[in-house]
Amino acid sequence: MKSQRMIIRHPRKEEPVLWVIDSEQWPRACLRAELIERGYDAYGFITVSDALDSLSRRARVTPDAIILELREQHLTNELVGALRNLHIPTVVLGGAPELIDPLIKNEKWEVVLKRPVTLGKIADVVQQIVSKHHMPAKPVAIT
């Protein structure tokens, strides 16, 4: 008689999804690597438009938090409005010139970090935000 194997599949822990929006490749890649090492599912985008467009393609998951580097983003009222209408906690990174722009200054962001700032500091802030806002997946009963 053949033996019967029972396979029990455990639900995969859902990693919080993050968007890293930065026009520069290496800072974006390094921050994504730091966040992935900390257990996040981090996606990189060059512009805010690219990130917003990704929501309409395939079955992209809405992020739990957004990290937005303001350098060379060429933001408009429409882009900032669309980003804010997602109601997703957003960490804004910028230097003095970007942070004094009324388009940025007059918005209520989750956290604003002024450059220079370390990858570790950004990841720590993201970790605090996600732990405050992210609801863990409900466990699945196996019968």
N, C-alpha and C positions, 0 to 999 in steps of 0.2 A: 504494500500500500504506500502510495506517495505521501510524503509529509506535506502538510499545508503550512504555508508561510503567511503570517499576518503582518501586513505592512501598516505601520502607524505613522502618519505624516503629521508632524507638528507644524502649527502655523508659523510662518516666517515672521519674525519681528519686523514690523514696519519701521524703516528708518525715516526720520523727518527729512523732508525734501527742502532744499535751499536753492535759491537762485543767486548766483554771483554775477553781477553786471559790472563789467570793467572794460574799457576800450583797449587796454594794454594786455597783451597775451600773457607775459610772464607773471605779473602780479596776480592776474586772474587765475592762472594755473597753480601758482603757489598757494593761494588762499583756498582754492578748491581742494588741493592735496591735504592741507591742514585740516579742513573740515571733514574730508573723507576719512582721514586717520582717526578723527573723533567720533566716527560712526554715523555721519550724515550722508545723505544722497544729494550731492551738490552738482548742479548744472551750471555751466558757464555761458554767458551771453556777452556780446560785444556792446550792444546798445539796448536801451529800454524797449525800443521798437521790436528788436529781435525777440526779446523775452515775451512781450505781449503777443507777438505773432505766434509764438510756440503754443499758446493756449488753444489756438484754432486748428493746429495741426495734430493729427493722430489723437491718441488718448493721453496727452500730457497731464501729469498730475499738478494740481495747484500747489505752489510751495507753502511751507509753514512759515518761512521768513525769507526776506530779500535783503541782500547786501548790495548797495548801490554806490559805486565809486563815481563821483560826479565829473571827474576829469574827462573832457572832450565828449560829453553826452549830448550837447546841443538840445537841451530840454525846452519844450514848449508847454504852454498852459494845458493843451490837450493831452500830452504825454504824462505830465504830472497828475492831471486829473484821472486819467485812465489807470495809472499806477495806484493812486490813492483809493479809487473805487473798488479795487480788489479787496480792500480791508485786510491786508496782510502786514504784519509787523515789518517795518523797513528800517534797516541800519544804513545811515547815509555817511559816506566818507568823503572828505573834501579838504582842500586848503582854504585859506582865508578868502581868496577871490570868489570861489564857488559858493562858500557858505554865506557870504553877504548878499548874494543875488536874491532879490525879493521873492522870486519864484520858489526858492528853497527856504529862505528865512521865514516866510509867512505860513509855511505848512507845518503841521504837527507830525513829526517823525517819531518813531519809537526811540531811537538813539541817534545822536549826531556825534561822530568822531572826527576830530580835526587831525589832519596829517601833520607831522609824521606819527604813525601808529603801527605797532607791531602786528604780525599775523596772529600771534598768541592772544593779544588783547582783543582783536576783532573776534576770534573764535570764542573767547571767554564770554564776551557780550552776547554773541549769538546763542551760546549754550544757555545763558540765563533767560533770554527771551523765549527760546523754544521750550525750555522746561516750564515756563510760566504759561505759555499759550497752547502747547501741543497736548492733545488728548491722546493717550496711548490706545492702541487698538484693543478691542474687547477680546478676552480669551475665548477660544472656540472649544466647546466640550466635545470630547471624543467618546463615542459610545460603542 
